[in-house]
Amino acid sequence: MRSKLFFALVIIAGFSAPAVACQGTPARSSYGEDVHIDLEVESGMTCGSSLRLGSMIKSFEVTKPPLNGSVSVTGYKWRYQSRSGFKGKDAFVLTLIYEAQGGARTSKSHINVTVK
């Protein structure tokens, strides 16, 4: 049954930045559940990841942008970049709408960023 499957809502294991510039913990969520992710990134560097289970995704977007950087979404991938010179805490929310048994479901990824 699809609603019992686990999937990687936002995978942080496959970052597309050097390991020292971008660190996080892989996150798993079941359908319809929100996930909280802690991320560390060097000031001015980019950090991002992609979603798995792309065929079920209807939409994927930034619903609360960061105050001290920017997030871009292309297809099933996202990338965060802090403002140059900024150091401190930042946060943003990504919302995923996907097809599941019984209709569309929503999950949010609350991403807390420590910029060093």
Buried (B, 14 or more C-beta within 10 A) or exposed (E): EBEEEEBBBBBBEEBEBEEEBBBBEEBEBEBEEBBEBBBBBBBBBBBBBBBBBEEBBEEBEBEBEBEBBBBEBEEBBBBBBBBEEBEEEBBBBBBBBBEBEEEEBBBBBBBBBBBE
